[in-house]
């Protein structure tokens, strides 16, 4: 049978409707971050800091000890970087210790670790070699285990999860050469044929795809009699006839990952392998990512800890003008930033992960904020380490070793971390995703007022509802507990963290007022003000991080575990964060957004091509986007299963 040969053509409005339909529409559980964006500082949702049950901690620590031994004795990070491949024996060893099944329930042969300990394990493995951390994360955070855990049938779980726990590596296939964060244009098709579907299309950036045994594939089912159609998720066996791994991609960093281009030509997939109903694929993908995104902050925490260790050791050994460079204020400020920010990233990660484990709160915004904040801050910390190391930071570990110095891979860590600002939703897309969730309450009561398709009657009804909502909501943004000097006094122990929490409370109300002013000013055009929305989200991320560090510091104090030092780090981070927040608030209304827009129009209209003169472009020939016309593959199959 033949597959559709043309890509879907959609308007901007249609694309937004597809994304909106995939959103989880209801808020059945409380959300600390959602309340924060609405100007309500619900400290009770995160304090006292939630803790895992003792048995979960025991099992988690037991596995971490085993994984540490494996990482220290079996993983040669320099070899992986040099050969751009994780050796088969390392992957086999990870299978043997159960690392493929960390998140899989014990009844299916997995370890059944909590999200907290799964992330600790990813951080540990990623510190030994980031590519190993990515392999484990792509397999369990977004690969077959997670969507089946959330949406799979009992039969699917029984069939696939035991394999994923011990032997079968999985991958997640959504992106296409011409489709990134706009899934409405997804071109890979799944045509119903009896008790099967026939897949045709090409998928790009398939992390683990080169060595995977099982795939989660997102494909478009055409609407027909008896078939609702829409983007749908399938579990696909990689050795199915018609699947070809056409290329193993190479990158700036993470050189050991097995990421490729996969073509499907007339690939028959049993209907029993469909995950959820037809048309639920995007919802499944987004829901999977709610907790799946927490794997990226885990890698950033690991990188921060390593950057701090190297910065401390190097800055004590290196002297400048008769003193260790750490004693110089310019370098000391960078070390303080790395230390305080590492503490903050771990606080955000552990809090979000524990909330995911308890399942009392809706963490869709918290998980997204953790990913956004960690990926941006992780990159900055690595960049500061390279600067502290100077020329040695720019030099490769192999070169350093060759001339007799400690092989510190600072430049590699910088390269490896860069992808986190793009993986699983770029920073720009995360801004929009979080902003949409943050203004959800406003759109529910006033959305019809700015919807051009709504009738005058609908708009009148929406206006009445909005009036009632804002009459109750706006007065609460004028004053709050953040203006009372004694509030949050339990966070005052030598160092006063209560003042930072009061700042967060005041900042949350100011953030909510700013959002309301913007909606009043721009109304339907609000969604086009991406610069403004990005700053709103960044402020929320900083306020969330400040809350997390204060709560974590107090937890460590009560446990008698470095409490004084934790308070110092929390205080330093909050002071640094407050400076960033004030700058962001100022840039909400004083910025270059309008002139930037004019310049962009000039650039794209060719007005400044004269500025490009005087260079040679070393880029090779070829189209900007590769051809993805359905059909049989003309390339050798590079699929390489690891047995």
C-alpha positions, 0 to 999 in steps of 0.5 A: 500500500502507498503512504502519503507523499506530502507533508501536512500544511498547517497555519499558525493557528492550526498548529497552536490548536494541535498543541493546545489539544495535547495539553493536560487541560485540568489541574486536579492537584495543587501546584506550587509553581502555578500558584507562584505565577498567580501571586500566591506563595504557597510555602506549605506545599514544599515546606517542610521539605518532603522526604522519601520513605526509609526503605526507598532510601535504603534500596536507592543507596544500595544501588548507588554504591554498586553503580559507583564501583562500576563507574570507577572501574569500568567506564573510561571516559577518555576512551569514549570521548576519543573513540566517540562510542560507548564500548559494548562491554560497558553497555553490557555491564550496565545491563548486568547491574540492572541500570536499564531498569532503574525506573521499572517496577520490581514486578517487571524485573526492574529496580523500582527506584524513586525519581529522587534516586533515579536522578542521583544515579543519572548524575553519578553515571553522567559525572563518569561520562555524560554520554553514559548518562544520556544513554540511560536517560533516553532509555528510561525517561522518554523511551519505552518504559516511561510512556508504558508506565503511564499509558500502557496496557497490562499486556504491553507492560508484561510484554515489553517492560521485563525486556527493557529492565534487563536487555532491550535498549529503547529510544523515543522518535518524535523529531523529523528533519523538517519538524521540531517543536511544531508537531502539527506538521508531523509527516511520518504516517501510520496507515491502518491495515487490518490488525496492523498499521503501516509506518512510512517516514523519517525520524531525526536525532534518535538518541539511542536509535542506532543501538535500540531494540525497541522504539517509541514512534510518533506517527500520524494516523489518517482519519478514516471510517472507524479511525479517529486518526491523529498523532499516535504513539507506537512501540516498534521492534527495531528489527522489523522489516523496512527499518533502516538506520541511515546515519549515525550523527556526530555532534559538538559534544556528547560524542559517545551517544548513539544518535541517528536518522531512522527511515521507516518504509512499509513497516508493519506494526501490530495494532496491539503495540499502539500506546493509548488511543489514536490521536493521543500521541502528543498528550502521551509525549508531553505527559511523559516529559513532565517527569522525563525532563528531570533527567537533564537537571540531574546531569547539570547538578553533576556538572556543577559539582564537578566544576566546583571541585575543579575550581576549588582544587585549581584555584588553590594550586594556581598562584597569581601575583603572589597569591592563590587566584581564589584570593583575587575577587574576580576569580572568587566571585566566579567560585561563589557563583558556581558553589551557590548555583550548584546548591540551588540546582540540587535543591530544585532537582531534589524538591521537584523529584520528591514531589514527583514521587509523592504524586501529591502535586502537579509538577508540570510547571516545576519540572519544566522550570527545573529543566529550563533553569538548570540547563541555562545555569549549568552552561554558565557554570561550565563557562566560568570554570573554563574562564577560571582555568584560562588557557588550560580550560580551552585545552583538551584533556588529552593535550594536557596529559600529553604535556604532563599536566592533570587531564581536566576535560573542562572544554569537553564539559562545556561542549557536552552541556551545551545541548541541554539548552536544546534537548527536550524543548529548547529554552525558547520553547520552554519559555512558551510552554511554561508561559502558557501554563502560567497564564492558564487561569487567566485564559480560562476566565478571559480567553474568549474575550481575545478569541476571534472565533468567539461570538459576541454572546460568548465574549459578553459571558467571558467578560462577566466571568472575568469581572468576577474573577479579577474582582476577587484576585486583584486586591490580593496582589496589593499586600501580603505576608512578605511585607511583615518583618516577622514572617517565616521566622523559622528560617532565621538561624544565625543567617536570616533566610526569612527575608529572602522568602518574604522577597519571594512572596512580594516578587510573586505578587509583583509577577502576577500584577505584571502579567495582568498589566501585560494582558490588559495592554496587549490582549490577544497579541500577548502570545506574540510578545515572546520576549516579555513572556520569556522574562516572566518565566525566568523570574518565576524560575528564580523565585522557585529556585530561591524557595527551594534553596531556603527549604533545603537549607532548613532541612539540612539544618534540622538533620544536623547535616552541614546546616550552617554551610547550607544556610551560607550557600542559600543566602549567597544564592538568594542574593545573586538571584535577587539581582537577576530578578530585579534586572528581569523586572526592569527589562519587562518594560524597558527593553529593545524588543521593538527595535530588535523586531525592526532589525530582524525585518531588515535582516530577513529583507536583505537590507543588511547583506552588505554587512556580510561582505568580506568573508568566506563561507566554509559551509559545504553544499546541500539543502538546508533540510534533507529530503524526507520523501517516503520510500525504500532506503538507499543507505546501508543499515547502521543499526548495531544491537548490543547483545 
